[in-house]
Amino acid sequence: MLRTDFEVLRNVYKLLSDSSLSDEDVSFLLGKADGYFFEILDPTNKKKFKQDLWTLFVPIFRTSFTNVMPPPYVGSQEEVKLNSAANHNKKTTIYRFTVNYEDRTECKDGLEQKIAVEPEYLEWKKKVVTGERKVENKLLTDYLKFLISEGFFFTPKTSLFVLIHLREYFDKPFTAQDIAVSIKKLCRRQTGIETLLQRNTDNSRYTYSELFDISALDQVSELPAPQVDLVSGSAVNNRYKITHAVRGVLGFIELNERELVNIAVHPDFREMHMATRLLDYVMDLDEKSPLTLEVDVNSPHVEFLTNCSFIESKEDRKYRKSNNLSVIKLKRGTKKEDENE
């Protein structure tokens, strides 16, 4: 492992230890499931700890980026070898490991010399807390309800975005756990209780927004925006619309069996992942069958489709290029196919 990566791991674990936050708190603020944060700290699996997370630790721990990054004396190509073992049970998760540093070259009196660095023995531990009753912060819940009434959650928000907003505008005491409890209550679907928020998944992170309903669409004219056919002239046998209780129809999607024919979102509501909601919905209708379509290779929609997880297989790309074809075949695979990849 690069020593720079290891030093960031060590710094983040120290930030967790010195804070009042739990692993579940940080996982929630990262927009992930419980236990995610401590999993990525596993020194035996460096692939999990991706650099796009590093900047998120600054607002989470209210620290500077220098406290996350490795110290300046660590060389960018310097490596460490970790001899480690993980111990998991119902009460704790423990990572025990020995860090073997490479001999470091330093310059002294104009001469380069090797500086031996002794091995370091470390233990990172997470204790599982069970049976703890999470009490609702009702003042915080009421404030979140006020934000909903003001349209704050019309555009999906991450939990970290909500935390930053609360730090600036909510003048009562609260914790990260309080935010999680209040949002969970507002997302709860229960008879006799109004559901005010829904949880989404955007760019692999949970977000929270007002409720959007997806149902069958009878009349395309319900959407006050022009269509843009992805597959011109294709038959359509299924249409679905996404709607908001106050703002009406926001977008729609058209299919010919499992071929994507068209997808459109009202211009006023773009950049809000409405297309993602529609695609996720129709994917869940048939989890065994992927969505497919063919478009011109120069179509302006290709970038949009790739951003929505449509890909061209290696075989199709090779065939298209070798035969100088102008049509590109795209597919959005099932969850099972994505997991296998």
Secondary structure, 3 states (H helix, E strand, C coil): CEHHHHHHHHHHHHHHHHCCCCHHHHHHHCCCCCCHHHHHCCCCCHHHCCHHHHHHHHHHHCCCHHHCCCCCCCCCCCEEEEEEEEEECCCEEEEEEEEEECCEEEEECCEEEEECCCCEEEEEEEECCCCCCCCCCHHHHHHHHHHHHCCCCCCCECHHHHHHHHHHHCCCCCCHHHHHHHHHHHHCCECCECCCCEEEEECCEEEEECCCEEEECCCHHHCCCCCCECCCCCCCCEEEEEEECCCEEEEEEEEECCEEEEEEECHHHCCCCHHHHHHHHHHHHCCCCCEEEEEECCCCCHHHHHHCCCECCHHHHHHHHHCCCCEEEEEECCHHHHHHC
